[in-house]
Amino acid sequence: FIPVKPAAESLMLNFQVFDDGKPAQSCVIRNAHLIGSDRNAMRGTITFEQGLIVCEKRESGVAALALQQQVGDCGELTIQTCLLPERDEPYLLSIELARHRLMVLYNKLEDWGMFEIGVEHPVTRRLELARRLFVQALCAQQDEPQRADKLARDCLVAAIDGSAALALAHAELLLARRRTSGALPKNLFGGGVRLDQSNDRLRGGLQANFDFVAVPTAWKDLAPEESEYRWGPMDNWVEWANRHNMPVVAGPVVSFEPGNLPDWLFIWEHDYDTVRDLIYEHIERVVTRYKSKVSAWTVVSGLHINDHFTFAFEQLMDLTRMATMLVKKIQPQARVMVEIRQPFGEYFAHNPRSIPPLMYADLLVQGAINFDAFSLKLLMGQAVPGQFTRDLMQISNLLDQFSPLGKPIHLVLAAPSETVTSEMIVSRDSEEPVDPNSGYWRKPWSPVVQSHWLEALLQVAVSKPFVESICWHELMDHPNIEMPLGGLINESLHPKNAFRRLITFRQGLLNGTADQQVSA
């Protein structure tokens, strides 16, 4: 007698995909990854085979599929399904995407206590339409899958539209409350610059329309040769800001992105002790030089991604602790920030050495590491890791997830004023061809779309009581900008629509705050 070995548990999720009412013959899969029950990305292989998206997981348990999808007038966005168990029968992708967004919409109505917003409110109307379409899709799923797919797609558009309207309606309530209570920070809006940009017209616009200036401290620019520092360009900006009483936020002092690190440092990439000593010396020199002129430091950025130096988990945490403690020692009164890059955490599905963003943030807080705030870097609109397009509700949810950690948020934003092509992408690590399609919000990226996106993001972000400042990543376009065409001013020094909208929004806040104070 030879015992029969039981079949291995299936770790597959299959999703049926339709194209123009017929089973899809091909499917371009963009930004696809699996998400586990802990809300972190999980490892797996995602392919398209004979009308099905096949997801082969590396671990058991329920999982959700996230991927970029066209969603009608809402744009082309990275969205996800609900958590689903394995089963032999394939799921209908459009129904599962719609199911998740409806769940989000109902949950946020309950969490925010907004069920009483009225039957004529746009949120209520879109929710009712989405609910009706979803029920019809479920009824047609077995006998008429093509029709069910069409109904589910329409449901998804209505649900995403409704969730965006809900995010803005909730933001309007919170913002009014924040203004009434006088809780808006004094220095709320900032603009990032490049060290070699010293145009008087740019500086005049920065001084007149922003509350602080963000000055980069890329190690590669400050010390292109080992122990040979070139302080001139940074001195220029910091001294200008001090003369005009503009607070300076400097950093990141340490980032392992190739664009920030000097070439000579890569010699030591496998020698942690030497790298740690070099980082310590670098932080000490930079902070000591500017300690009387810089009010806040972004000390480290993106260490949790760990995709360039092969450091262990304990080493990443040690570097973060050492860097923050050193700045506090040299300049105790400075605000010290740790920057979270790629905050949606897709990278964790492909890099087991990395740490999910919220886990990293929680470890810093629970580990009693001495820092004052998180810097959340949210760049959107470029087909590189972490910059695929998301919708307003996803961004609002992301910000809310950081609230329980008890640390203020400094938000860094950028989006392009035109669609980014593969020729413009300068931050990729290989020379392989790049699919430039990162999705878009509402309509393909343009100066008008960039301006509307900025205004919507400001509305949502400023309403959050734990967001203490918002900085546009780089104010002026230049050939090596991290987000191509992501400035608010073009290379000819002409302001874009988004620049004007930011000024109008800021002025409205200032006037509204003044009115509240007068009426009080």
C-alpha positions as CSV (number, residue, x, y, z in Angstrom):
1,F,0.0,0.0,0.0
2,I,1.4,3.4,-1.1
3,P,-0.3,6.4,0.5
4,V,-1.5,9.0,-1.9
5,K,0.0,12.4,-1.1
6,P,-2.7,15.0,-0.9
7,A,-2.7,17.7,-3.6
8,A,-1.0,20.9,-2.6
9,E,-3.3,23.7,-1.7
10,S,-4.1,25.9,-4.7
11,L,-2.5,29.4,-4.4
12,M,-4.1,30.7,-7.5
13,L,-6.6,33.5,-8.2
14,N,-8.0,33.8,-11.7
15,F,-9.9,36.8,-13.1
16,Q,-12.0,36.8,-16.2
17,V,-11.4,39.9,-18.4
18,F,-13.6,41.2,-21.2
19,D,-12.7,43.6,-24.0
20,D,-15.5,45.4,-25.9
21,G,-18.1,42.8,-24.8
22,K,-15.9,39.7,-25.7
23,P,-13.4,37.7,-23.8
24,A,-10.1,39.6,-24.0
25,Q,-7.5,38.2,-26.4
26,S,-4.8,40.3,-25.0
27,C,-4.3,42.5,-21.9
28,V,-1.5,44.9,-20.9
29,I,-1.0,44.4,-17.2
30,R,0.4,47.6,-15.5
31,N,1.4,48.2,-11.9
32,A,-0.2,44.8,-11.0
33,H,0.5,43.4,-7.5
34,L,-1.2,41.3,-4.8
35,I,-2.2,42.7,-1.4
36,G,-2.6,40.6,1.7
37,S,-4.9,40.8,4.6
38,D,-2.4,43.0,6.5
39,R,-2.8,45.6,3.7
40,N,0.8,45.0,2.6
41,A,1.8,44.0,-0.9
42,M,2.6,40.3,-1.2
43,R,4.8,38.4,-3.5
44,G,3.3,36.6,-6.5
45,T,3.3,36.2,-10.3
46,I,0.7,37.8,-12.4
47,T,0.2,36.9,-16.0
48,F,-2.5,36.9,-18.7
49,E,-3.5,33.6,-20.3
50,Q,-6.5,32.9,-22.6
51,G,-8.8,35.6,-21.4
52,L,-7.8,35.3,-17.7
53,I,-5.5,37.2,-15.4
54,V,-3.7,34.5,-13.5
55,C,-2.3,35.3,-10.1
56,E,0.0,32.8,-8.5
57,K,0.6,33.6,-4.9
58,R,3.7,32.7,-2.9
59,E,1.8,32.3,0.4
60,S,-1.6,31.1,1.4
61,G,-4.6,33.2,2.6
62,V,-6.9,35.7,1.0
63,A,-5.5,38.3,-1.3
64,A,-6.6,41.3,-3.4
65,L,-5.4,42.1,-6.9
66,A,-4.4,45.7,-7.6
67,L,-3.7,46.9,-11.2
68,Q,-4.1,49.9,-13.5
69,Q,-7.5,50.1,-15.2
70,Q,-9.4,52.5,-17.4
71,V,-12.4,53.8,-15.5
72,G,-14.3,56.0,-17.8
73,D,-14.5,59.7,-17.0
74,C,-12.6,59.0,-13.7
75,G,-9.4,58.4,-15.7
76,E,-6.9,55.5,-15.7
77,L,-6.1,54.5,-12.2
78,T,-4.5,51.8,-10.1
79,I,-7.4,50.2,-8.1
80,Q,-7.9,46.9,-6.4
81,T,-10.4,44.1,-5.7
82,C,-11.6,43.0,-2.2
83,L,-9.7,40.3,-0.4
84,L,-10.6,37.0,-2.1
85,P,-10.1,33.3,-1.3
86,E,-8.8,30.8,-3.9
87,R,-11.5,29.0,-5.9
88,D,-11.6,27.0,-9.1
89,E,-14.0,29.3,-10.9
90,P,-12.5,32.5,-12.1
91,Y,-13.7,35.8,-10.6
92,L,-15.1,38.5,-13.0
93,L,-12.5,41.3,-12.6
94,S,-14.9,44.2,-13.2
95,I,-17.3,43.0,-10.5
96,E,-14.6,42.5,-7.9
97,L,-13.2,45.9,-8.6
98,A,-16.6,47.5,-8.3
99,R,-17.3,45.5,-5.1
100,H,-14.3,46.8,-3.4
101,R,-15.0,50.5,-4.3
102,L,-18.6,50.2,-3.1
103,M,-17.3,48.7,0.2
104,V,-14.9,51.6,0.6
105,L,-17.6,54.1,-0.1
106,Y,-20.0,52.6,2.5
107,N,-17.2,52.3,5.1
108,K,-16.1,55.9,4.7
109,L,-19.7,57.1,5.0
110,E,-19.9,55.3,8.3
111,D,-16.4,56.2,9.5
112,W,-17.0,59.9,8.7
113,G,-20.6,59.9,10.0
114,M,-21.9,61.3,6.7
115,F,-24.9,59.1,6.1
116,E,-27.2,62.1,6.6
117,I,-25.8,64.2,3.8
118,G,-29.1,64.3,2.0
119,V,-30.7,62.4,-0.9
120,E,-29.9,65.2,-3.5
121,H,-26.2,65.3,-2.6
122,P,-23.9,64.1,-5.5
123,V,-22.5,61.4,-3.2
124,T,-25.9,60.0,-2.5
125,R,-27.0,60.0,-6.1
126,R,-23.8,58.3,-7.3
127,L,-23.9,55.7,-4.5
128,E,-27.5,54.8,-5.4
129,L,-26.6,54.5,-9.1
130,A,-23.6,52.3,-8.2
131,R,-25.6,50.1,-5.9
132,R,-28.3,49.5,-8.5
133,L,-25.8,48.7,-11.2
134,F,-23.9,46.4,-9.0
135,V,-27.0,44.4,-8.1
136,Q,-27.9,44.1,-11.8
137,A,-24.3,42.9,-12.6
138,L,-24.5,40.2,-9.9
139,C,-27.8,39.0,-11.3
140,A,-26.4,38.8,-14.8
141,Q,-23.0,37.3,-13.9
142,Q,-23.9,33.6,-14.5
143,D,-26.0,33.8,-17.6
144,E,-24.8,37.0,-19.3
145,P,-21.1,37.6,-18.2
146,Q,-20.6,40.2,-21.0
147,R,-23.5,42.2,-19.8
148,A,-22.5,41.8,-16.2
149,D,-19.0,43.1,-17.1
150,K,-20.5,46.2,-18.8
151,L,-22.8,46.9,-15.8
152,A,-19.9,46.4,-13.3
153,R,-17.7,48.8,-15.3
154,D,-20.4,51.5,-15.1
155,C,-20.9,50.7,-11.4
156,L,-17.1,51.2,-10.9
157,V,-17.1,54.6,-12.5
158,A,-20.1,55.8,-10.5
159,A,-18.5,54.4,-7.2
160,I,-15.1,56.1,-7.9
161,D,-16.8,59.3,-8.8
162,G,-18.9,59.1,-5.6
163,S,-15.9,58.3,-3.4
164,A,-14.1,61.4,-4.8
165,A,-17.1,63.6,-4.1
166,L,-17.2,62.1,-0.6
167,A,-13.5,62.8,0.0
168,L,-14.0,66.4,-1.1
169,A,-17.2,66.9,0.9
170,H,-15.5,65.5,4.1
171,A,-12.5,67.7,3.4
172,E,-14.7,70.8,3.1
173,L,-16.2,70.1,6.6
174,L,-12.8,69.4,8.2
175,L,-11.2,72.4,6.6
176,A,-14.0,74.7,7.8
177,R,-13.5,73.3,11.3
178,R,-9.8,73.8,11.2
179,R,-10.1,77.4,10.0
180,T,-12.7,78.2,12.6
181,S,-10.6,76.9,15.4
182,G,-7.5,78.7,14.2
183,A,-5.6,75.4,13.8
184,L,-4.1,76.1,10.4
185,P,-0.3,76.1,10.7
186,K,1.5,79.4,10.2
187,N,4.0,78.1,7.5
188,L,1.7,75.8,5.4
189,F,2.9,76.0,1.8
190,G,6.4,75.5,0.6
191,G,8.2,75.2,-2.7
192,G,11.2,73.1,-3.6
193,V,14.2,74.5,-5.6
194,R,17.3,73.1,-7.3
195,L,20.6,74.4,-6.0
196,D,21.7,75.7,-9.4
197,Q,18.5,77.7,-9.9
198,S,19.2,81.2,-8.6
199,N,17.0,83.3,-10.9
200,D,15.8,86.5,-9.2
201,R,12.4,86.1,-10.8
202,L,12.0,82.6,-9.4
203,R,13.1,83.8,-6.0
204,G,10.7,86.7,-6.1
205,G,7.7,84.4,-6.9
206,L,8.8,82.1,-4.1
207,Q,9.1,84.8,-1.5
208,A,5.7,86.4,-2.5
209,N,3.6,83.2,-2.7
210,F,5.1,80.6,-0.3
211,D,5.7,80.2,3.4
212,F,9.0,78.3,3.3
213,V,11.6,77.0,0.9
214,A,12.7,73.4,0.5
215,V,16.4,73.2,-0.3
216,P,17.8,69.9,-1.5
217,T,20.9,68.4,0.0
218,A,21.8,65.6,-2.4
219,W,25.1,64.1,-1.2
220,K,26.1,63.8,-4.9
221,D,25.8,67.6,-5.4
222,L,27.5,68.5,-2.1
223,A,30.4,66.1,-2.2
224,P,30.9,64.7,-5.7
225,E,34.4,63.7,-4.6
226,E,35.1,62.1,-1.3
227,S,35.7,64.6,1.5
228,E,35.6,67.5,-1.0
229,Y,32.5,69.6,-0.3
230,R,31.1,72.3,-2.6
231,W,29.0,74.5,-0.3
232,G,28.6,77.5,-2.6
233,P,25.2,76.8,-4.3
234,M,23.6,75.7,-1.0
235,D,25.1,78.6,0.9
236,N,23.6,80.9,-1.8
237,W,20.0,79.6,-1.3
238,V,20.2,79.3,2.5
239,E,21.6,82.8,2.9
240,W,19.0,84.2,0.5
241,A,16.2,82.6,2.5
242,N,17.5,83.8,5.8
243,R,17.8,87.4,4.5
244,H,14.1,87.3,3.5
245,N,13.0,85.6,6.7
246,M,11.8,82.4,4.9
247,P,12.1,79.2,6.9
248,V,14.3,76.6,5.3
249,V,13.5,72.9,5.1
250,A,16.6,71.0,4.0
251,G,17.1,67.5,2.9
252,P,17.0,64.6,2.4
253,V,20.5,64.5,3.9
254,V,20.7,60.8,3.3
255,S,18.9,58.9,0.5
256,F,20.1,55.8,-1.3
257,E,18.6,56.8,-4.6
258,P,21.3,56.7,-7.3
259,G,20.5,60.4,-8.2
260,N,21.4,61.4,-4.6
261,L,24.5,59.3,-3.8
262,P,28.0,60.2,-5.0
263,D,29.6,57.6,-7.2
264,W,32.5,57.0,-4.8
265,L,30.2,55.7,-2.1
266,F,29.1,52.7,-4.1
267,I,32.6,51.2,-3.5
268,W,31.5,50.5,0.0
269,E,28.0,49.3,-0.7
270,H,28.6,45.8,0.8
271,D,30.5,47.2,3.9
272,Y,27.8,48.4,6.3
273,D,30.2,49.6,9.0
274,T,32.1,51.8,6.6
275,V,28.9,53.2,5.0
276,R,27.5,54.0,8.5
277,D,30.7,55.8,9.5
278,L,30.6,57.8,6.2
279,I,26.9,58.7,6.7
280,Y,27.6,59.8,10.3
281,E,30.4,62.1,9.1
282,H,28.3,63.5,6.3
283,I,25.3,64.3,8.4
284,E,27.6,65.9,11.1
285,R,29.3,68.2,8.5
286,V,26.1,69.3,6.8
287,V,24.0,69.9,9.9
288,T,26.8,71.6,11.8
289,R,27.3,74.0,8.9
290,Y,23.7,75.1,8.6
291,K,22.4,74.5,12.1
292,S,21.8,78.2,12.7
293,K,20.0,78.7,9.4
294,V,17.8,75.7,8.8
295,S,14.7,75.2,10.8
296,A,13.8,71.6,9.7
297,W,15.7,68.7,8.4
298,T,14.5,65.7,6.3
299,V,17.2,63.5,7.6
300,V,16.7,60.2,5.7
301,S,14.5,59.3,2.8
302,G,13.3,55.9,1.5
303,L,15.5,53.7,3.6
304,H,12.5,51.3,3.9
305,I,12.6,50.6,0.2
306,N,16.2,49.2,0.4
307,D,16.5,48.6,-3.3
308,H,20.1,49.8,-3.9
309,F,22.2,48.8,-0.9
310,T,21.7,45.3,0.4
311,F,21.2,46.2,4.1
312,A,19.6,44.0,6.7
313,F,16.4,45.0,8.5
314,E,18.4,45.8,11.7
315,Q,20.9,47.9,9.8
316,L,18.1,50.0,8.2
317,M,16.6,50.7,11.6
318,D,20.1,51.4,13.1
319,L,20.8,54.0,10.3
320,T,17.5,55.7,10.9
321,R,18.1,55.9,14.7
322,M,21.6,57.1,14.3
323,A,20.7,59.8,11.8
324,T,17.9,61.3,13.8
325,M,19.8,61.2,17.1
326,L,22.8,62.9,15.5
327,V,20.7,65.8,14.1
328,K,19.0,66.2,17.5
329,K,22.3,66.2,19.2
330,I,23.8,68.9,16.9
331,Q,20.6,71.1,16.6
332,P,18.2,70.2,19.4
333,Q,15.6,72.9,18.4
334,A,15.3,71.7,14.8
335,R,12.4,69.7,13.5
336,V,13.6,66.3,12.3
337,M,11.7,64.4,9.7
338,V,11.9,60.9,8.2
339,E,10.7,60.7,4.6
340,I,8.4,57.9,3.4
341,R,8.7,57.3,-0.3
342,Q,6.4,55.2,-2.5
343,P,3.8,55.3,0.3
344,F,1.4,52.8,-1.3
345,G,4.0,50.2,-0.9
346,E,3.9,48.2,-4.2
347,Y,7.7,47.7,-3.9
348,F,7.3,45.2,-1.1
349,A,5.7,42.6,-3.6
350,H,9.1,42.4,-5.4
351,N,11.7,43.2,-2.8
352,P,11.7,40.9,0.3
353,R,14.5,43.0,1.9
354,S,12.3,46.0,2.0
355,I,9.9,47.1,4.8
356,P,6.3,48.1,4.0
357,P,5.8,51.9,4.5
358,L,3.3,51.8,7.4
359,M,5.2,49.0,9.2
360,Y,8.4,51.1,8.9
361,A,6.6,54.1,10.2
362,D,5.1,52.2,13.1
363,L,8.5,50.6,14.0
364,L,10.0,54.1,14.2
365,V,7.3,55.3,16.6
366,Q,7.3,52.1,18.7
367,G,11.1,52.1,18.8
368,A,11.1,55.5,20.4
369,I,13.3,56.9,17.7
370,N,13.7,60.6,18.3
371,F,12.1,62.5,15.4
372,D,9.3,65.0,15.0
373,A,7.3,64.3,11.8
374,F,7.0,62.1,8.8
375,S,7.6,63.6,5.3
376,L,5.3,61.8,2.9
377,K,6.5,62.0,-0.7
378,L,3.6,61.6,-3.1
379,L,4.7,61.9,-6.7
380,M,2.1,60.9,-9.3
381,G,2.0,60.6,-13.1
382,Q,5.2,58.8,-14.1
383,A,5.5,55.1,-14.9
384,V,8.2,54.3,-12.4
385,P,7.7,52.5,-9.1
386,G,5.4,54.3,-6.7
387,Q,4.3,57.0,-9.1
388,F,1.3,55.4,-10.8
389,T,-1.9,57.4,-10.6
390,R,-4.4,57.0,-7.7
391,D,-7.7,58.7,-7.0
392,L,-8.6,61.1,-4.3
393,M,-10.2,58.6,-1.9
394,Q,-7.1,56.4,-2.0
395,I,-4.9,59.4,-1.2
396,S,-7.3,60.5,1.6
397,N,-7.2,57.0,3.0
398,L,-3.5,56.8,2.8
399,L,-3.1,60.0,4.8
400,D,-5.7,58.7,7.4
401,Q,-3.6,55.6,7.9
402,F,-0.7,57.7,9.3
403,S,-3.0,59.5,11.8
404,P,-2.9,56.9,14.6
405,L,0.9,57.1,14.7
406,G,0.7,60.4,16.4
407,K,3.2,62.2,14.2
408,P,2.5,65.3,12.0
409,I,2.8,64.9,8.3
410,H,4.8,67.1,5.9
411,L,3.4,66.3,2.4
412,V,5.6,66.6,-0.7
413,L,3.6,66.6,-3.9
414,A,4.2,66.6,-7.7
415,A,2.3,65.7,-10.9
416,P,3.1,66.5,-14.5
417,S,1.6,69.2,-16.7
418,E,1.9,66.8,-19.8
419,T,1.9,63.1,-20.3
420,V,5.4,61.8,-19.4
421,T,6.9,59.8,-22.3
422,S,9.6,57.1,-22.0
423,E,12.3,59.6,-23.2
424,M,11.6,61.8,-20.2
425,I,11.9,59.2,-17.6
426,V,15.3,59.8,-16.0
427,S,14.9,58.0,-12.7
428,R,14.8,54.4,-13.9
429,D,17.6,52.1,-13.0
430,S,18.0,50.2,-16.3
431,E,18.2,50.9,-19.9
432,E,15.2,48.6,-20.7
433,P,12.4,50.2,-22.7
434,V,9.8,51.9,-20.3
435,D,6.1,51.8,-20.8
436,P,5.3,55.5,-20.2
437,N,1.6,54.8,-19.3
438,S,1.3,55.7,-15.6
439,G,-2.4,56.3,-15.8
440,Y,-4.0,59.7,-15.4
441,W,-6.6,61.5,-13.2
442,R,-9.9,62.4,-15.0
443,K,-8.2,63.2,-18.3
444,P,-4.6,62.8,-19.7
445,W,-2.2,65.0,-18.0
446,S,-2.2,68.6,-19.2
447,P,-1.6,72.1,-17.5
448,V,-5.4,72.2,-16.8
449,V,-5.5,68.6,-15.3
450,Q,-2.3,69.4,-13.2
451,S,-4.0,72.5,-11.8
452,H,-7.3,70.7,-10.9
453,W,-5.4,67.8,-9.3
454,L,-3.3,70.2,-7.2
455,E,-6.4,72.0,-6.0
456,A,-8.2,68.8,-5.1
457,L,-5.1,67.4,-3.3
458,L,-4.7,70.7,-1.4
459,Q,-8.4,70.6,-0.3
460,V,-8.0,67.0,1.0
461,A,-4.6,67.4,2.6
462,V,-5.1,70.8,4.3
463,S,-8.3,69.5,5.9
464,K,-6.4,66.7,7.8
465,P,-5.6,68.1,11.3
466,F,-2.3,66.1,11.3
467,V,-0.9,67.6,8.1
468,E,1.3,70.5,9.1
469,S,2.8,71.6,5.8
470,I,2.6,70.9,2.0
471,C,5.5,71.4,-0.4
472,W,5.5,71.2,-4.2
473,H,8.5,69.0,-4.9
474,E,10.3,71.3,-7.4
475,L,8.8,74.6,-8.5
476,M,10.6,75.0,-11.8
477,D,11.0,72.5,-14.7
478,H,14.5,71.5,-15.7
479,P,16.0,68.7,-17.8
480,N,16.9,66.5,-14.8
481,I,13.8,67.0,-12.7
482,E,12.6,63.9,-10.9
483,M,9.1,64.3,-12.1
484,P,9.4,65.4,-15.8
485,L,7.3,68.5,-16.5
486,G,6.3,68.4,-12.8
487,G,7.2,72.0,-12.0
488,L,4.7,74.8,-11.5
489,I,6.8,77.1,-13.6
490,N,8.2,76.2,-17.0
491,E,11.8,76.5,-18.1
492,S,11.0,79.9,-19.6
493,L,9.9,81.1,-16.2
494,H,6.2,81.3,-17.1
495,P,3.9,80.2,-14.4
496,K,1.5,77.3,-15.2
497,N,-2.2,77.1,-14.3
498,A,-1.3,75.1,-11.2
499,F,0.9,77.9,-9.9
500,R,-2.0,80.3,-10.1
501,R,-4.4,77.9,-8.5
502,L,-2.1,77.3,-5.6
503,I,-1.7,81.1,-5.0
504,T,-5.5,81.4,-5.2
505,F,-6.0,78.6,-2.7
506,R,-3.4,79.9,-0.3
507,Q,-4.9,83.4,-0.5
508,G,-8.3,82.1,0.2
509,L,-7.1,80.3,3.3
510,L,-5.4,83.4,4.5
511,N,-8.5,85.6,3.9
512,G,-10.7,83.0,5.4
513,T,-8.6,82.7,8.5
514,A,-8.6,86.5,8.8
515,D,-12.3,86.6,8.5
516,Q,-12.8,84.0,11.2
517,Q,-10.5,85.9,13.5
518,V,-12.4,89.1,12.9
519,S,-15.8,87.6,13.4
520,A,-14.6,85.9,16.5
